[in-house]
Amino acid sequence: MTPADARPPRIETPSVGVIYNPRSHRNRGQDLNLGVRANIFVAQPADTASLQDALTRFAARGIDYLAINGGDGTVRDVLTAGLPVFGDTWPDLAVLPKGKTNALNVDLGAPTGWTIGAAISAWSTARRIVRRPLRVDPLDRDAPAMLGFIFGAGAYTLGIRAGQDAHRLGAFDSLAVGVTATWGVLQGLLGTDRNAWRRGVDMQIALGPEGRPMPRSDLGDPARRHFILASTLERFPAGLKPFGDAQAGLKLTVVDYPKRRLLLRMPAALTGRGPDGLEQWGLHRLNADPVDITVADEIILDGEAFPAGQYRLSSGPELRFLVP
């Protein structure tokens, strides 16, 4: 479904649940001054267990609308905790971009200064943009499925670690993405194969329900890949187009080996202006669903690291996000 297709419901006074993360970068507490309203229920969960309890209470009240006040990590935590509660039938959602990174909000196009009160007031008139998050299922251990929007491994993991340094230096959102991407390309260009930015990580990727091995160039160690990024988002921070012209669905970008000829063309490729035929230099961009990946280093989902291992990526439930 394309953005802004869904029509507002006819309910005039929705029942609203609010998940507020006071630890998010841009939150100062003032956004909770909503007054006393019988149709609004606010929770400030301190951990995963209390987050799931809050969502269970919201579901029992039959909420029509769930507002998430926080960044990408808060959205990931809420969607993951809400998966066993709401399953495939979610209330409408609004995201108030209050974190250090807000990639989902770049895709949706909601105002950066959107408040809880404004989001609630927009219920009857806002557009509904439909997205499916990534569902990430650990296959080699007993752990719950996770929902998020940006998955990465290899040099992407290194980039997120470098991004934490960018945050400490005061760079956030698109600026942090640009700083991290530039640093990674420079490390790949100037380093040797002993450099962590160039040596890659042991990784196997299988595509589709039949689990066919993903094609690979003959560059570098055949057991290793340099970089993988997967997402269901359609627009990205800093004007990047990591999947080329592909938009809808579960998308992958994979780099086999950081050949310097390829790295020199990466700035153009990441903005959608790269030349054709980059597969021969080890850059692959494709749609696939599901995707099984086995990786020997930590993976990243919406900015947080999770253990190395075996994972299945697939499309999650259909969600409706409000945008004024």
C-alpha positions in Angstrom: 0.0 0.0 0.0 1.4 3.4 -0.9 1.8 6.3 1.6 -1.2 8.4 2.6 -3.8 5.9 1.1 -5.6 5.0 4.3 -8.6 7.2 5.3 -9.1 8.5 8.9 -11.7 6.5 10.9 -15.1 8.0 11.9 -14.4 7.7 15.6 -14.5 11.3 16.9 -12.9 10.7 20.4 -10.4 7.8 20.2 -9.1 5.9 23.1 -5.4 6.7 23.2 -2.4 5.0 24.8 0.8 6.9 25.2 4.3 5.3 25.7 6.6 8.1 26.9 10.3 7.5 27.2 11.8 10.2 29.5 15.3 9.0 28.6 15.0 9.9 24.9 17.4 12.6 23.8 14.9 15.3 23.2 12.5 14.7 26.0 12.3 17.0 29.0 9.0 15.9 30.5 6.9 18.9 29.5 5.2 17.0 26.7 3.2 15.1 29.3 1.1 18.0 30.4 -2.1 16.7 28.8 -4.5 17.5 31.6 -7.0 14.9 32.9 -8.8 13.2 30.0 -10.8 10.0 30.4 -9.7 8.7 26.9 -5.9 9.1 27.4 -3.7 6.6 29.2 0.0 7.3 29.7 2.7 4.9 30.7 6.4 5.5 31.4 7.7 1.9 31.5 11.2 1.4 33.0 12.0 -1.9 31.4 10.8 -4.5 28.9 8.5 -6.3 31.4 6.7 -3.1 32.4 6.5 -2.0 28.7 4.7 -5.2 27.8 2.4 -4.9 30.9 1.5 -1.3 29.8 0.7 -2.5 26.2 -1.4 -5.4 27.6 -3.4 -2.9 29.7 -3.8 -0.6 26.7 -5.1 -3.6 24.6 -7.5 -4.6 27.3 -8.9 -1.0 27.2 -9.4 -1.3 23.5 -7.2 1.6 22.5 -7.7 3.0 19.0 -4.5 4.9 18.8 -1.0 4.4 20.2 1.5 7.3 20.4 5.2 6.5 20.9 7.3 9.3 22.3 10.9 8.5 21.6 13.5 7.6 19.0 14.1 4.6 16.7 15.1 2.5 19.7 12.0 3.2 21.6 9.9 2.4 18.5 11.7 -0.9 18.2 11.1 -1.8 21.8 7.4 -0.9 21.7 6.8 -2.8 18.5 8.7 -5.9 19.8 6.9 -5.8 23.1 3.6 -5.3 21.4 3.9 -8.2 18.9 2.6 -10.9 21.3 -0.1 -8.4 22.5 -1.5 -7.0 19.2 -0.2 -9.7 16.7 -1.3 -8.7 13.2 -4.1 -6.2 14.4 -2.5 -3.0 15.7 -4.1 0.3 16.7 -3.2 3.3 14.6 0.3 4.6 15.6 2.0 8.0 15.9 5.7 8.4 16.4 7.0 11.6 18.1 10.7 11.8 17.1 12.5 12.4 20.3 15.6 10.2 20.0 19.2 10.7 18.9 18.2 9.0 15.6 14.8 9.1 14.0 15.1 7.3 10.7 11.5 6.1 10.7 10.3 9.7 11.0 12.4 10.7 8.0 10.5 8.1 6.0 7.1 9.1 7.4 7.7 12.9 7.2 6.0 13.8 10.5 7.1 17.2 12.0 10.2 17.0 14.1 8.5 19.1 16.8 5.3 17.1 16.9 3.9 17.0 20.5 1.7 14.3 22.1 -1.2 16.8 22.3 -0.9 17.7 18.6 -0.7 14.1 17.6 -3.9 13.3 19.6 -5.7 16.3 18.1 -4.7 15.2 14.6 -6.5 11.8 14.9 -9.5 12.7 12.8 -7.7 14.5 10.0 -4.2 13.0 9.7 -3.1 10.8 6.8 -2.3 7.2 7.5 0.9 5.9 6.0 1.2 2.1 5.9 4.5 0.4 6.6 5.6 -3.2 7.5 8.5 -3.4 9.9 11.2 -6.0 9.7 10.5 -9.1 11.7 13.8 -10.5 13.0 13.6 -14.1 14.4 16.6 -15.6 16.2 16.9 -19.2 14.8 19.7 -20.6 17.0 18.4 -19.7 20.5 15.2 -19.4 22.5 14.5 -15.6 22.1 11.4 -13.7 21.0 11.0 -12.2 17.6 11.9 -8.5 17.3 10.3 -5.8 15.1 12.3 -2.9 13.8 13.1 -1.0 10.6 16.9 -1.1 9.9 19.0 -4.2 10.2 22.7 -4.3 9.6 25.9 -6.3 10.2 29.6 -6.3 9.2 30.9 -2.8 8.6 27.4 -1.5 9.5 28.0 -2.7 13.1 31.3 -0.8 13.1 29.5 2.3 11.8 27.0 2.2 14.6 29.8 2.0 17.1 31.4 5.0 15.4 28.0 6.7 15.4 28.0 6.6 19.2 31.2 8.7 19.1 29.5 11.1 16.7 26.6 11.5 19.2 29.1 12.2 22.0 30.6 14.9 19.7 27.1 16.4 19.3 26.1 15.0 15.8 22.6 13.6 15.6 20.0 12.5 13.0 21.1 13.1 9.4 24.4 14.7 10.4 25.4 11.6 12.4 24.5 9.4 9.5 26.6 11.5 7.1 29.6 11.6 9.5 29.5 7.8 10.1 29.2 7.0 6.4 32.1 9.3 5.5 34.3 7.8 8.2 33.6 4.3 7.1 34.5 5.0 3.5 37.7 6.7 4.5 38.7 3.7 6.7 38.0 1.3 3.8 40.0 3.4 1.3 43.0 4.1 3.5 43.3 1.0 5.7 44.9 -2.4 5.0 43.1 -5.7 5.0 44.1 -6.0 8.7 41.8 -3.0 9.4 38.5 -4.1 10.9 36.7 -1.8 8.3 38.1 -3.9 5.5 38.4 -7.5 6.6 34.6 -8.2 6.8 32.9 -10.9 8.9 32.0 -14.6 8.4 28.5 -14.5 6.9 26.1 -16.7 5.0 23.0 -15.4 3.4 20.1 -17.4 2.0 17.2 -15.9 0.1 13.5 -16.6 -0.2 11.3 -19.5 1.1 13.6 -22.0 -0.7 16.7 -20.7 1.0 18.8 -20.3 -2.1 22.4 -19.0 -1.5 22.8 -15.4 -2.2 25.1 -14.7 -5.3 28.6 -13.5 -4.5 31.4 -12.0 -6.6 34.8 -13.6 -6.6 36.3 -10.8 -4.6 37.8 -11.4 -1.1 37.3 -14.4 1.1 34.2 -16.4 -0.1 33.2 -17.1 3.5 33.1 -13.4 4.5 31.0 -10.4 3.5 32.0 -6.8 4.2 28.5 -5.2 4.8 24.8 -5.9 4.9 21.9 -3.6 5.3 18.2 -4.5 5.3 15.1 -2.4 5.7 11.5 -1.9 4.8 11.7 2.0 4.9 11.4 3.9 1.6 13.2 7.2 2.4 16.4 7.6 4.4 18.3 10.2 6.4 20.7 12.6 4.6 19.0 11.9 1.3 20.6 8.5 1.0 19.3 5.8 -1.3 21.1 2.7 -0.1 18.9 0.4 -2.1 18.9 2.3 -5.3 15.5 2.9 -6.8 13.9 0.1 -4.9 11.2 1.3 -2.5 8.6 -1.1 -1.2 9.1 -4.3 0.7 12.1 -5.9 2.3 15.3 -4.7 0.6 18.9 -5.7 0.9 22.2 -4.1 0.1 25.3 -6.3 0.5 29.0 -5.6 -0.2 31.2 -8.6 -0.6 34.6 -6.9 -0.3 35.6 -3.3 0.0 37.4 -3.0 -3.3 38.7 0.6 -3.5 37.3 1.1 -7.0 33.9 0.4 -5.5 34.4 2.6 -2.4 35.3 5.5 -4.6 31.9 5.2 -6.2 29.9 4.5 -3.0 29.0 8.2 -2.4 27.3 8.3 -5.9 25.8 4.8 -5.4 24.4 5.8 -1.9 22.6 8.8 -3.4 21.1 6.8 -6.3 23.5 8.2 -9.0 25.9 5.2 -9.1 26.8 3.5 -12.4 25.2 0.2 -13.5 27.1 -3.1 -13.2 28.3 -2.7 -9.6 27.6 -6.4 -8.9 30.8 -7.3 -10.7 32.6 -5.1 -8.0 30.7 -6.8 -5.2 27.7 -4.5 -4.6 24.3 -6.3 -4.6 20.9 -4.6 -4.2 17.8 -6.7 -4.3 14.4 -7.5 -2.8 13.9 -10.8 -1.0 11.5 -12.1 1.7 12.4 -14.0 3.9 16.2 -13.8 4.3 18.2 -16.1 6.5 21.6 -14.8 7.7 24.2 -16.4 9.8 26.8 -13.9 11.0 29.9 -14.2 13.3 29.7 -10.7 14.8 27.0 -8.7 16.5 24.0 -7.5 14.4 22.3 -4.1 14.7 18.6 -3.5 14.8 17.5 0.1 15.0 20.8 1.2 16.6 21.1 -1.6 19.2 23.5 -4.5 19.1 22.3 -8.1 19.5 24.4 -11.3 19.6 26.1 -13.0 16.7 24.1 -15.9 15.4 21.5 -17.1 12.9 18.5 -14.9 12.1 15.5 -14.8 9.8 14.4 -11.5 8.4 10.8 -11.2 7.0 8.1 -8.6 6.7 6.2 -7.9 9.9 2.6 -6.9 10.4 1.0 -4.0 8.5 1.1 -0.8 10.6 -0.7 2.5 10.0 1.2 5.6 11.1 -0.4 9.0 11.4 1.1 12.0 9.7 -0.5 15.5 9.8 
